[in-house]
Amino acid sequence: MKITSVVDFGKAIQQQRKRMGYTQAYLAEVTGFSTSFISNLENGKVTAELGKAIFLANLLGLDVEMNERT
């Protein structure tokens, strides 16, 4: 999935979380993040912290990379 917005990023996180059978509450417990942070991230809120977002993506087995457009 090509990520071009915070909404796309949130959808990717949510889809992977659901594929893995995790709840937001479970991820909050494992990571120490609040369930509201995870919910905000999945819903594309622009206030989400980038460091936490990348950590959560990696925890769910998703790589985040940037490539120069050609």
Backbone torsions as a table, in degrees:
resi	resn	phi	psi	omega
1	MET	NA	128.2	176.7
2	LYS	-82.5	128.0	-178.4
3	ILE	-97.9	116.9	178.9
4	THR	-122.7	1.6	-179.5
5	SER	-157.5	167.8	176.3
6	VAL	-66.0	-28.9	177.3
7	VAL	-65.7	-44.9	177.4
8	ASP	-60.2	-43.5	-179.8
9	PHE	-61.7	-45.7	179.7
10	GLY	-62.1	-41.2	178.2
11	LYS	-62.6	-40.9	179.5
12	ALA	-63.6	-41.9	177.7
13	ILE	-62.4	-48.0	-178.3
14	GLN	-62.5	-44.8	-179.8
15	GLN	-61.5	-43.8	-179.6
16	GLN	-67.5	-41.5	178.2
17	ARG	-57.8	-46.0	-179.4
18	LYS	-67.5	-39.4	176.9
19	ARG	-58.3	-36.4	-178.1
20	MET	-84.0	-4.6	177.7
21	GLY	77.0	21.3	-179.5
22	TYR	-93.5	146.7	171.7
23	THR	-96.9	163.6	175.0
24	GLN	-61.9	-37.7	179.9
25	ALA	-63.3	-40.4	178.7
26	TYR	-63.7	-46.3	179.1
27	LEU	-62.2	-37.6	177.9
28	ALA	-62.1	-42.3	179.7
29	GLU	-64.8	-44.2	-177.7
30	VAL	-68.7	-39.6	-173.5
31	THR	-94.1	-22.5	-173.3
32	GLY	84.0	1.4	176.0
33	PHE	-80.0	155.8	177.7
34	SER	-78.0	153.9	175.8
35	THR	-64.2	-30.3	178.8
36	SER	-67.3	-35.6	175.8
37	PHE	-62.1	-47.4	-178.4
38	ILE	-63.2	-41.7	177.5
39	SER	-63.1	-46.2	178.5
40	ASN	-60.2	-41.5	178.9
41	LEU	-62.1	-48.0	-178.8
42	GLU	-65.0	-26.9	-179.7
43	ASN	-93.2	7.1	173.3
44	GLY	77.4	23.9	177.2
45	LYS	-67.3	130.6	-176.4
46	VAL	-74.0	-8.0	179.9
47	THR	-83.9	-4.0	-179.5
48	ALA	-60.8	141.1	-179.4
49	GLU	-78.9	127.4	-175.1
50	LEU	-60.5	-44.3	-179.0
51	GLY	-59.8	-44.3	178.1
52	LYS	-66.8	-39.2	-179.4
53	ALA	-62.4	-45.0	179.4
54	ILE	-66.5	-41.6	177.9
55	PHE	-58.6	-46.3	-178.8
56	LEU	-64.3	-41.8	177.2
57	ALA	-59.5	-46.3	179.6
58	ASN	-64.3	-39.5	178.5
59	LEU	-60.6	-34.4	179.4
60	LEU	-85.8	7.1	176.8
61	GLY	82.7	19.9	178.8
62	LEU	-104.7	134.2	174.8
63	ASP	-91.9	141.4	176.2
64	VAL	-114.9	123.0	179.9
65	GLU	-141.3	155.6	175.9
66	MET	-115.6	138.4	177.7
67	ASN	-130.0	139.9	176.8
68	GLU	-68.7	132.4	176.8
69	ARG	-70.7	140.6	178.7
70	THR	-116.0	NA	NA
